[in-house]
Amino acid sequence: MKKKLLLYSCLLAVAAIIITAVLINITVYRDFSDSMRESVRLDAVNISQAYGSYGEDYLETVEGDSSTYRVTLISEQGEVLFDTAADAESLANHADRPEVIAALADGAGESTRYSETLSRETYYYALAQADGTILRVAMTIDSVYASLLAMLPLMLLIVVAVFILSLLLASWQSRRIIRPINELDLDHPADNDIYPELAPLLGRLQKQNEQISAQMARLRQAQNEFAEITNHMREGFLIIDDKEEVLSYNKSALSLLDIAEIGETPQHILALNRSEELRGTLERVLAGESAECLLNIAQRKVRLLANPVVDQGQVKGAVLLLRDTTEQEEREKLRREFTANVSHELKTPLTSISGYAEIIANGLARPEDVPRFAGSIYDEVQRLISLINDIIKLSRLDEEEGLPQRQQVDLAGLAETVCERLEPEAARRRIMLERQIAPCSVSGIEQVLEEMVYNLVDNAIKYNRPEGQVRVALERQGAEAVLSVSDSGIGIPESEQERIFERFYRVDKSHSDNIPGTGLGLSIVKHGAMIHHAKISVASQVDKGTTVEVRFPL
C-alpha cells in the first residue's frame, strides 16, 4: 500500500507539474505575444512620427537595425517604396495585404500571417501617413519563442526541484498515513483511535474477532472434551489420513504401542510399529474394508480394530482402536491348560477306581484282596475330593465372590494353629518343625489366610527329606508383617521358579510323582496374596531347600 501511495503521489505530482508548465507557457506566450504586439505598435507610431518629421532619410537609419524589426513603406497603390529586409523593387505589390487595406480604410491595420519574404510567422502593423503612403512595421513570432526558449532551462530546473520536493513530501506523507495502519491492534480493533474512514472496517473486524473467538472457544471446548474422553479410555485410539500419517491419538495408544511420545510434526503410523500384521491391516482398511489383527508388543497381546473413514465414496483415512488382550489371552491359555490338567488329574484316580471296582464286581478279586482294593478306592476318592475342594477354593479366590468380610486377624495365632495341625504329619515323616512366631495381626480374611499358611507349611513338609527341617517364622518389619516358611528339601531349579505358582504345575516329576498333591496349593497361595495385596518371593537351591516369603501390608 505504501508503494501504491508513493506511486500515485508521484504520478499526481508529475501530472500537476506538466499541467502547470503547460499553463505557464501558454500564459507566458500570450503575455509575450501581447507585449510584442504592443511594442510593435508603439515602435510603429514612433517611426511614423519620425518619418513625418525627417522623411525617407530617417528610414535609412532604421534599416541598420533591421534585425529586430522589418520596416516597409508602401505607396497608396500598394507599391513597395522601401523595405529593410529586402530590395523594394523585387517585392510584389502589397495592395492586397490585410493590414494595408485596413490602414487605407481606417488609418491603422494589423494582421498575423506567414511571410514569404522572411519565411516565418510574422506580425504586421500598418499606419497611414499624411503623404498617402503606408508605413508598416513587422516582427516575427520567433522572437516570442526565443524568449520562451531562453526561459526553458530555468523552468526545467524548477520542474526538477518541484518533482524532487514532491517525491520527498509524498514519501513522508505515505509513511505518515501508513504508520497508524501498520500499528493497528487487530486483536482489539475497537481500541484503535485512527482515521474515521476506517471505523466501519474496524467495526466489522471487531465483530469477526468476537465470532472467531466464540468459535475457537467452542472448538477448544470440544477438543478438550474429546481429549478428556479419549485420554481416559483404556483402549488406544488413533486417527490416520489416507497417507497413513497420524492425525490424532490418546495416551493409551502410546502406552499400548510402547511409545514414549510423538513429536509435533505428523508421523507415519509405520514409524510407531512396523509389523507385517499392521501393514496388512492398513492396506485392507485404506482399501475401504474393516480389518483387525493381533499385535505382539513388549510381551503383550494388543488387538487392533481398524475401520475406514469414507467421504463421498473416497477413503479419507481410518480410525484405529487398540485393546490390550494380554490378560484375556492368558486367561484363555490358562483355561485350556486348566481343562487339560483337570481332565488328566480326574482321569487318573477315576481309572484306578473303575479298574478296582470292575475287578471286585466281576468276582475276580480274592477275598483277602478286597479290603486292599477298597482301601485303594477310598484313597483315590479322597484324592478326588481334595482336588475338587482345591478347585472350588481357587475358583472362589478367582471370582472373589462368597468370601467373608475382612477383619483383623491374629496371624500369629493362626500360624500356631496350622503348625499344631501339621505336627503329626511332620513327625510321621521325621521332619523337625520349628516356629519363631512373634505376635502380629493383619487385616484380611481368616479362612483365606489359613489356607495360605497351611499350603506353605504342608508343601515344606511334603517336599522335604527324612530328618529334614521346616522353619516357620513371623515377624513385623516396619509397615509389613513378614511370614516365611523354609525347608531343607529337594529345592526348585532356578529355571522353574517362575512357574511354581501355575495351576497343576509340579517341579521335577521324577521326584514329585510319588508325593501326594493336586498342584494347586501354591496357586491358592498366590491368589490369596493378591486378595490381601501381599508380595511373594521365592529363594531356592536344588537339594538344599526352599524359602517362601510373604509380606502383608499392615
DRENMARTI-966450 format. One line per 8 residues: number of its first residue (from 0); their letters; for each residue x negated, y, z of C-alpha. Coordinates in Angstrom, 2 decimals. Each point is the difference from the previous one (the first is absolute). Layout:
N
NUM = a = X Y Z; ...;
***
This chain:
554
0 = mkkkllly = 0.00 0.00 0.00; -2.88 2.34 0.80; -1.48 -0.53 -3.47; 3.36 0.67 -1.62; 0.49 3.21 1.96; -3.50 1.13 -0.90; 0.52 -0.89 -3.66; 3.37 1.73 -0.17;
8 = scllavaa = -1.42 3.08 1.75; -2.94 0.16 -2.42; 2.25 -0.42 -3.02; 2.29 2.70 1.35; -2.98 2.30 0.58; -1.35 -0.63 -3.51; 3.43 0.63 -1.52; 0.39 3.19 2.04;
16 = iiitavli = -3.46 1.20 -1.02; 0.64 -0.72 -3.70; 3.40 1.71 0.05; -1.46 2.95 1.92; -2.90 0.29 -2.45; 2.35 -0.11 -2.96; 2.28 2.62 1.53; -2.97 2.19 0.89;
24 = nitvyrdf = -1.37 -0.28 -3.51; 3.39 0.87 -1.47; 0.29 2.96 2.35; -3.56 1.14 -0.64; 0.46 -0.48 -3.73; 3.14 2.12 0.04; -1.67 2.59 2.17; -3.06 0.13 -2.23;
32 = sdsmresv = 2.17 0.07 -3.08; 2.07 2.90 1.33; -3.14 1.81 1.09; -1.55 -0.57 -3.40; 3.07 1.33 -1.81; 0.16 3.01 2.30; -3.71 0.63 -0.54; 0.44 -0.26 -3.80;
40 = rldavnis = 2.93 2.43 0.08; -1.91 2.46 2.19; -3.09 -0.22 -2.18; 2.15 0.46 -3.10; 1.43 3.21 1.46; -3.48 1.28 0.89; -1.37 -0.84 -3.45; 3.07 1.58 -1.60;
48 = qaygsyge = -0.56 3.24 1.91; -3.69 0.01 -0.85; 0.85 -0.72 -3.66; 2.41 2.91 0.01; -2.74 2.28 1.32; -3.07 -1.24 -1.89; 1.40 -1.75 -2.98; -1.44 -3.00 -1.72;
56 = dyletveg = -3.49 0.83 1.24; 1.01 -1.18 3.46; 0.97 -3.36 -1.41; -3.57 -0.47 -1.15; -1.13 0.23 3.61; 2.58 -2.65 1.04; -1.31 -2.39 -2.63; -3.16 -0.44 2.00;
64 = dsstyrvt = 2.01 -1.53 2.88; 2.08 -2.33 -2.12; -0.92 -3.06 2.13; 2.86 0.88 2.32; 2.60 1.58 -2.22; 0.87 -0.02 -3.64; 1.14 3.46 -1.17; 1.77 0.33 -3.34;
72 = liseqgev = 1.25 3.16 -1.79; 2.87 -0.68 -2.41; 1.61 2.39 -2.45; 3.74 0.56 -0.12; 0.10 -2.29 -3.08; -1.77 -2.80 1.90; -3.44 0.45 -1.49; -2.87 -0.62 2.41;
80 = lfdtaada = -2.09 3.14 0.27; -2.35 -1.10 2.78; -0.69 -3.21 1.93; -2.68 -0.76 2.58; 0.05 -3.76 -0.65; -0.07 -0.16 -3.83; -0.48 1.95 -3.18; 3.14 2.10 -0.46;
88 = eslanhad = 0.07 -0.48 -3.76; 0.00 -3.76 0.35; 3.04 -0.09 2.23; 3.49 -0.55 -1.34; 2.81 2.47 0.29; 1.37 0.17 3.53; 3.35 1.53 -0.75; 1.72 -3.27 0.90;
96 = rpeviaal = -1.63 -0.32 3.41; 2.64 0.06 2.82; -1.87 2.45 2.17; -0.53 2.35 -3.03; 3.66 -0.16 -0.92; 0.99 0.74 3.62; -2.46 2.92 0.24; 1.30 1.58 -3.20;
104 = adgagest = 3.48 -0.33 1.28; -0.36 0.72 3.73; -3.44 1.59 0.34; -1.46 -3.09 1.74; 0.10 -3.73 -0.51; -1.63 -3.19 1.22; -0.21 -3.68 -0.89; -1.99 -3.13 0.75;
112 = rysetlsr = -0.96 -2.35 -2.80; -2.81 -1.90 -1.60; -2.53 2.27 -1.74; -1.23 -1.24 -3.36; -2.88 2.45 0.21; -1.13 -0.95 3.53; 1.28 -3.58 -0.21; 1.36 0.35 3.56;
120 = etyyyala = 3.22 0.67 1.85; 0.09 3.78 0.25; 2.06 2.72 1.69; 0.70 3.12 -2.13; 1.18 3.43 1.14; 0.66 2.73 -2.62; 0.69 3.73 0.41; 1.25 2.42 -2.68;
128 = qadgtilr = -2.31 3.02 -0.48; 0.87 3.56 -0.78; -1.55 -0.26 -3.46; 2.33 -2.90 -0.89; -2.62 -2.73 0.50; 0.30 -2.93 2.40; -2.71 -0.59 2.61; -0.07 -3.65 1.12;
136 = vamtidsv = -2.05 -1.45 2.85; -0.32 -3.81 0.33; -1.53 -2.41 2.56; -0.26 -3.77 -0.32; 1.75 -2.26 2.57; -3.31 -1.85 0.43; -1.13 2.71 2.33; 2.71 -1.09 2.45;
144 = yasllaml = -1.15 -3.61 -0.28; -3.57 1.12 0.50; 0.98 1.70 3.24; 1.77 -3.15 1.15; -3.01 -2.14 -0.92; -2.21 2.29 2.01; 2.19 -0.67 3.00; 0.12 -3.80 -0.60;
152 = plmllivv = -3.14 -1.00 2.04; 1.27 1.89 3.00; 3.44 -1.51 -0.41; -1.49 -3.53 -0.28; -2.06 0.60 3.13; 3.10 1.13 1.81; 1.91 -3.06 -1.27; -2.74 -2.39 1.23;
160 = avfilsll = -0.20 1.73 3.36; 3.75 -0.11 0.41; 0.06 -3.70 -1.01; -2.69 -0.92 2.54; 1.77 2.00 2.68; 3.28 -1.68 -0.92; -1.69 -3.41 0.15; -1.37 0.67 3.47;
168 = laswqsrr = 3.28 1.40 1.23; 1.92 -2.94 -1.50; -2.35 -2.50 1.66; 0.29 1.73 3.37; 3.75 0.34 -0.31; 0.47 -3.64 -1.07; -2.03 -1.18 3.01; 2.01 2.30 2.23;
176 = iirpinel = 3.27 -1.37 -1.41; -1.07 -3.65 0.09; -1.62 0.02 3.46; 3.26 0.09 1.99; 1.40 -2.76 -2.24; -3.07 -2.16 0.59; 0.32 0.59 3.73; 3.64 -1.11 0.12;
184 = dldhpadn = 0.81 -2.44 2.82; 2.01 -2.49 -2.02; 0.64 -2.13 3.08; 1.89 2.93 1.55; 1.27 2.10 -2.96; 2.37 2.06 2.15; -2.93 1.37 2.04; -1.64 1.65 -3.04;
192 = diypelap = 0.29 3.80 -0.32; -0.67 0.55 -3.70; 1.54 1.48 -3.13; 3.79 0.30 0.16; 0.17 -1.54 -3.49; -1.29 -3.27 1.46; 2.63 -0.17 2.75; 2.43 -2.24 -2.01;
200 = llgrlqkq = -2.84 -2.39 -0.86; -1.19 -0.13 3.61; 3.56 -0.59 1.12; 0.36 -2.97 -2.31; -3.39 -1.31 1.12; 1.12 0.25 3.62; 3.15 -2.01 -0.75; -2.01 -2.58 -1.95;
208 = neqisaqm = -2.50 -0.28 2.86; 2.82 -0.56 2.46; 1.53 -2.66 -2.26; -3.38 -1.67 -0.55; -0.75 0.09 3.74; 3.36 -1.59 0.77; -0.55 -2.68 -2.66; -3.54 -0.65 1.23;
216 = arlrqaqn = 1.29 -0.32 3.57; 2.59 -2.52 -1.13; -2.61 -1.89 -2.02; -2.43 -0.02 2.94; 2.76 -1.20 2.30; 0.96 -2.75 -2.45; -3.67 -0.91 -0.48; -0.60 -0.07 3.76;
224 = efaeitnh = 3.09 -2.12 0.54; -1.11 -2.36 -2.76; -3.54 -0.17 1.42; 1.37 -0.51 3.52; 2.22 -2.84 -1.17; -2.63 -1.70 -2.14; -2.79 0.42 2.56; 2.11 -1.75 2.63;
232 = mregflii = 0.70 -2.91 -2.30; -1.76 -3.23 0.85; -0.01 -0.73 -3.72; -2.50 1.67 -2.27; 1.42 2.40 -2.57; -1.68 1.10 -3.24; 1.22 1.96 -3.03; -2.04 -0.11 -3.22;
240 = ddkeevls = 0.47 1.62 -3.41; -0.13 -1.66 -3.40; -3.80 0.45 0.00; -0.19 -2.05 3.22; -1.15 3.02 2.03; 1.19 0.25 3.62; 2.47 2.88 0.48; 1.17 -0.70 3.55;
248 = ynksalsl = -0.68 -2.45 2.82; 0.47 -0.51 3.73; -2.35 -0.97 2.82; 1.16 -3.59 0.06; -1.02 -0.42 -3.63; -3.57 1.07 0.80; -0.09 -2.32 2.99; 1.32 -2.98 -1.96;
256 = ldiaeige = -2.41 0.68 -2.88; -2.85 0.36 2.53; -0.75 3.53 -1.25; -1.20 2.76 2.35; 1.39 2.88 -2.06; 0.76 1.23 -3.53; -1.53 3.24 -1.24; 2.01 3.01 -1.14;
264 = tpqhilal = -0.64 -0.75 -3.67; 2.29 -2.65 -1.56; -1.50 -3.48 0.07; 0.68 -3.03 -2.11; 1.82 -2.75 1.88; -2.69 -2.49 -1.02; -2.55 2.11 1.90; 1.81 -1.17 3.15;
272 = nrseelrg = 0.24 -3.67 -0.92; -1.40 -1.75 -3.08; 1.50 -3.44 0.45; 1.32 -1.89 -3.02; 3.36 -0.41 1.76; 0.43 3.76 0.21; -1.07 0.51 -3.63; 2.56 -2.49 -1.24;
280 = tlervlag = 2.75 1.52 2.14; -0.76 3.52 -1.30; 0.10 -1.19 -3.60; 3.44 -1.53 0.51; 1.51 2.90 1.95; -1.24 2.63 -2.49; 1.51 -2.14 -2.73; 3.36 0.64 1.66;
288 = esaeclln = 0.60 -3.08 2.15; -0.06 -0.54 3.76; -2.90 -2.07 1.27; -1.61 -1.24 3.19; -3.17 -1.72 1.13; -1.89 -1.07 3.12; -3.26 1.82 0.74; -2.77 -1.29 2.28;
296 = iaqrkvrl = -1.45 3.08 1.72; -2.37 -0.14 2.99; 1.24 -3.43 1.13; 3.59 1.14 -0.27; 2.80 -1.00 -2.30; 1.70 3.02 -1.60; 3.13 -0.41 -2.10; 0.26 2.60 -2.81;
304 = lanpvvdq = 3.41 0.86 -1.46; -0.06 2.28 -3.06; 2.91 1.67 -1.80; -0.23 2.25 -3.09; 1.22 3.62 -0.07; 1.89 0.47 -3.28; 1.11 3.36 -1.42; 1.93 0.15 -3.30;
312 = gqvkgavl = -1.18 -3.45 -0.93; -3.67 0.78 0.65; -2.04 -1.44 2.89; -1.37 3.02 1.87; -1.68 -1.90 2.82; 0.68 -2.52 2.74; 0.83 -0.31 3.69; -2.15 -2.50 1.89;
320 = llrdtteq = 1.01 -1.46 3.38; -2.60 -1.83 2.10; 0.98 -2.29 2.86; -2.30 -1.83 2.38; 1.13 -3.64 -0.12; -3.02 -1.41 1.85; 2.04 -0.99 3.03; 2.77 -1.37 -2.17;
328 = eereklrr = -2.47 -2.04 -2.02; -1.68 -1.21 3.17; 3.34 -0.91 1.51; 0.89 -1.91 -3.12; -3.34 -1.78 0.13; 0.47 -0.79 3.69; 3.52 -1.19 -0.68; -1.25 -2.44 -2.62;
336 = eftanvsh = -2.83 -1.16 2.23; 2.34 -0.21 3.00; 2.48 -2.07 -1.98; -2.74 -2.33 -1.21; -1.56 -0.31 3.47; 3.32 -0.56 1.77; 0.90 -2.62 -2.57; -3.33 -1.71 0.58;
344 = elktplts = 0.18 0.26 3.81; 3.57 -1.35 0.03; -0.68 -2.74 -2.50; -2.83 -1.63 1.99; 1.91 -0.67 3.26; 3.23 -0.78 -1.84; -1.84 -2.57 -2.12; -1.37 -1.60 3.16;
352 = isgyaeii = 3.41 0.04 1.71; 1.67 -1.43 -3.12; -2.63 -2.75 -0.29; 0.21 -1.09 3.65; 3.80 0.16 -0.05; 0.18 -2.07 -3.19; -2.28 -2.69 1.49; 2.12 -0.19 3.16;
360 = anglarpe = 3.30 0.11 -1.97; -1.06 -2.85 -2.29; -1.09 -2.16 2.96; -3.57 -0.07 -1.22; -1.43 1.24 3.29; -0.91 -2.46 2.68; 1.79 0.56 3.28; -3.24 0.92 1.75;
368 = dvprfags = -0.71 2.69 -2.71; 3.39 1.69 0.24; -0.93 2.15 3.06; -3.18 1.17 -1.78; 1.95 0.85 -3.14; 2.63 1.80 2.07; -2.76 1.94 1.77; -1.47 1.04 -3.37;
376 = iydevqrl = 3.47 1.07 -1.18; 0.39 2.02 3.21; -3.40 1.68 -0.48; 0.81 0.93 -3.59; 3.39 1.38 1.04; -1.69 2.10 2.68; -2.41 1.23 -2.64; 2.94 1.00 -2.21;
384 = islindii = 1.72 1.73 2.90; -3.20 1.89 0.84; -0.41 1.01 -3.65; 3.59 1.19 -0.27; -0.28 1.93 3.29; -3.16 1.73 -1.22; 1.66 0.86 -3.32; 2.99 1.47 1.87;
392 = klsrldee = -2.31 2.04 2.25; -1.98 1.27 -2.97; 3.19 0.87 -1.87; 1.26 2.05 2.95; -3.31 1.81 0.22; 0.09 0.72 -3.76; 3.49 1.46 0.18; -0.41 1.51 3.49;
400 = eglpqrqq = 3.62 -0.92 0.56; 1.48 -1.68 3.05; -2.96 1.06 2.14; 0.54 1.26 3.55; -0.52 3.67 0.89; -3.49 1.14 0.89; -0.84 0.29 3.67; -3.00 0.24 2.24;
408 = vdlaglae = -1.55 -3.49 0.11; -2.52 -1.28 2.56; -2.52 -1.30 -2.51; -2.31 -1.30 2.74; 2.75 -2.08 1.62; 1.12 -1.26 -3.41; -3.57 -1.12 -0.86; -0.32 -1.78 3.36;
416 = tvcerlep = 3.27 -1.85 -0.63; -1.10 -1.13 -3.48; -3.35 -1.23 1.34; 1.76 -1.98 2.73; 2.27 -1.62 -2.58; -2.96 -1.03 -2.16; -2.31 -1.12 2.80; 1.22 -3.64 -0.16;
424 = eaarrrim = -0.68 -0.12 -3.75; -3.45 1.52 0.55; -0.75 -2.52 2.72; 1.15 -2.85 -2.21; -2.46 1.15 -2.68; -2.72 0.60 2.64; -0.04 3.74 -0.75; -0.92 2.50 2.72;
432 = lerqiapc = 2.54 2.89 -0.02; -1.45 3.17 1.52; 1.98 3.13 0.80; -1.16 3.59 0.56; 3.30 1.80 0.11; 0.28 3.52 1.40; 3.39 1.53 0.87; 1.44 1.63 -3.13;
440 = svsgieqv = 3.40 0.65 -1.52; 1.10 1.09 -3.47; 3.23 1.14 -1.66; 1.32 -2.81 -2.14; 2.17 -3.08 -0.44; -0.83 -2.61 2.62; 1.06 -2.97 -2.14; -2.20 1.06 -2.93;
448 = leemvynl = -2.97 0.81 2.26; 0.29 -3.43 1.62; 0.00 -1.68 -3.42; -3.11 1.94 -0.98; -1.96 -0.91 3.14; 1.19 -3.60 -0.11; -1.07 -0.53 -3.64; -3.42 1.57 0.58;
456 = vdnaikyn = -0.76 -2.11 3.07; 1.54 -3.14 -1.55; -2.15 0.38 -3.16; -3.11 0.52 2.14; 0.71 -3.28 1.78; 0.97 -1.97 -3.14; -3.01 1.00 -2.09; -2.53 -0.41 2.82;
464 = rpegqvrv = -2.41 -2.82 0.75; 0.08 -2.41 2.95; -1.67 1.57 3.03; 0.55 3.38 -1.71; 1.07 3.29 1.54; 2.86 2.43 -0.56; -0.19 3.47 1.51; 3.07 2.24 0.28;
472 = alerqgae = -0.78 3.64 0.90; 2.25 3.02 0.48; -1.22 3.46 0.89; 0.88 3.64 -0.48; -2.30 2.09 -2.18; 1.03 3.62 -0.19; 3.43 0.24 -1.61; 0.01 -3.66 -1.02;
480 = avlsvsds = 0.62 -3.38 1.58; -2.49 -2.48 -1.45; 0.87 -3.72 -0.06; -2.76 -2.35 -1.19; 0.04 -3.78 -0.34; -3.34 -1.72 -0.58; -0.83 -3.65 -0.61; -3.08 -2.14 -0.62;
488 = gigipese = 1.65 -2.01 -2.78; -0.60 -0.75 -3.66; -0.02 3.65 -1.08; 1.19 1.58 -3.24; -2.15 0.53 -3.12; -0.45 3.70 -0.82; 1.47 -0.49 -3.47; 3.29 -1.22 1.51;
496 = qeriferf = 0.40 2.38 2.93; 2.22 2.40 -2.00; 2.46 -2.81 -0.81; 0.60 -1.54 3.44; 3.09 2.17 0.54; 1.65 -1.28 -3.18; 2.95 -2.32 0.44; -0.84 -3.73 0.01;
504 = yrvdkshs = -3.68 0.75 -0.57; -2.28 -2.32 1.95; -3.79 0.16 0.00; -2.14 -3.00 -0.99; 2.57 -2.65 -0.69; -2.51 -2.78 0.77; -0.22 1.21 3.61; 3.57 1.24 0.48;
512 = dnipgtgl = 2.10 -2.66 -1.67; 0.03 -2.09 3.18; 0.86 3.04 2.14; 3.75 0.43 0.40; 1.47 3.35 -1.04; 2.15 1.77 -2.57; -2.51 2.61 -1.22; 2.38 2.79 1.03;
520 = glsivkhg = -1.42 0.89 3.41; -2.35 2.78 -1.09; 2.63 1.33 -2.42; 2.31 0.41 3.02; -2.84 1.76 1.85; -0.59 2.36 -2.97; 3.69 0.96 -0.32; 0.29 0.44 3.76;
528 = amihhaki = -2.99 2.36 -0.10; 1.62 1.99 -2.82; 3.21 0.38 2.02; -2.01 1.29 3.00; -2.33 2.17 -2.15; -2.93 -2.01 1.29; -3.33 -0.64 -1.77; -1.46 -3.50 -0.46;
536 = svasqvdk = -3.66 -0.81 -0.56; -1.73 -3.37 -0.41; -3.63 -0.91 0.69; -1.06 -3.57 -0.75; -2.96 -2.20 -0.85; 0.20 -3.56 -1.29; -0.63 -2.61 2.77; -0.44 2.76 2.58;
544 = gttvevrf = 3.52 1.23 0.62; 2.51 2.74 -0.67; 1.18 3.16 1.79; 3.32 1.63 -0.87; 0.56 3.47 1.46; 3.33 1.86 0.09; 0.13 3.68 0.97; 3.41 1.25 1.19;
552 = pl = 0.65 3.75 0.25; 1.16 1.05 3.47;
***
